[in-house]
Amino acid sequence: MAAQSDAIGGGWNAFRPLIAAGDADGAGRPDLMGLGATSQTPRLYKSTGDWKAPFQTGETMFLNQTIETTSDLLL
């Protein structure tokens, strides 16, 4: 049996990957991260906890390359 899905608004197809980030901001709610299909600017969508408007407006994230060539997420 498939899990039930709920619509959370439109426009998400603007992202190439859309990632369930877990609790990226430490607020105790699951957040979303996305990388734009036409732009390489990553965005963080913080969860609001409100089913009527589940995510805040996206914030630009900055990726910082370290010496080990891994990316660290900076908000």
C-alpha positions as CSV (number, residue, x, y, z in Angstrom):
1,M,0.0,0.0,0.0
2,A,1.4,3.4,-1.0
3,A,1.8,6.2,1.6
4,Q,-0.6,9.1,1.3
5,S,0.9,12.3,-0.1
6,D,-0.3,15.8,0.5
7,A,0.2,18.8,-1.8
8,I,2.3,21.6,-0.3
9,G,1.8,24.2,-3.0
10,G,3.1,24.6,-6.6
11,G,6.3,25.7,-8.2
12,W,8.5,23.0,-6.8
13,N,9.4,21.8,-10.3
14,A,11.7,24.8,-10.6
15,F,14.2,22.8,-8.6
16,R,16.5,20.1,-10.1
17,P,16.9,18.2,-6.8
18,L,14.5,18.9,-3.9
19,I,16.0,17.4,-0.8
20,A,14.2,16.6,2.5
21,A,16.9,18.1,4.7
22,G,15.6,17.0,8.1
23,D,15.9,19.7,10.7
24,A,18.5,21.9,9.0
25,D,17.8,25.0,11.2
26,G,17.5,23.3,14.6
27,A,13.8,24.4,15.0
28,G,12.6,20.8,15.5
29,R,10.7,20.6,12.2
30,P,11.7,19.1,8.8
31,D,13.0,21.6,6.2
32,L,13.5,21.4,2.5
33,M,16.5,22.3,0.4
34,G,16.5,22.8,-3.4
35,L,19.0,23.6,-6.2
36,G,17.4,25.6,-9.0
37,A,17.1,24.0,-12.4
38,T,18.1,27.2,-14.3
39,S,20.2,28.7,-11.5
40,Q,22.8,27.1,-9.3
41,T,21.7,29.0,-6.2
42,P,20.7,26.6,-3.4
43,R,17.7,27.6,-1.3
44,L,16.5,26.5,2.2
45,Y,12.8,26.4,2.9
46,K,12.3,26.3,6.7
47,S,9.2,24.5,8.0
48,T,6.6,26.7,9.7
49,G,4.7,23.9,11.5
50,D,1.5,25.3,9.9
51,W,-0.3,23.0,7.5
52,K,-1.9,25.9,5.7
53,A,1.6,27.4,4.8
54,P,4.1,24.7,5.6
55,F,7.3,26.4,4.5
56,Q,8.7,29.9,4.8
57,T,10.0,31.8,1.7
58,G,13.3,30.3,0.6
59,E,16.6,31.6,1.9
60,T,19.8,31.6,-0.2
61,M,22.3,29.1,1.1
62,F,26.0,29.4,0.5
63,L,28.3,26.4,0.0
64,N,31.8,26.7,1.2
65,Q,34.5,24.5,-0.2
66,T,36.9,23.3,2.5
67,I,40.5,22.1,1.9
68,E,39.2,18.5,1.8
69,T,37.0,19.5,-1.1
70,T,33.8,18.8,0.9
71,S,31.0,21.3,1.1
72,D,29.9,22.8,4.3
73,L,26.5,24.4,4.5
74,L,26.5,28.1,5.6
75,L,23.2,29.9,6.2
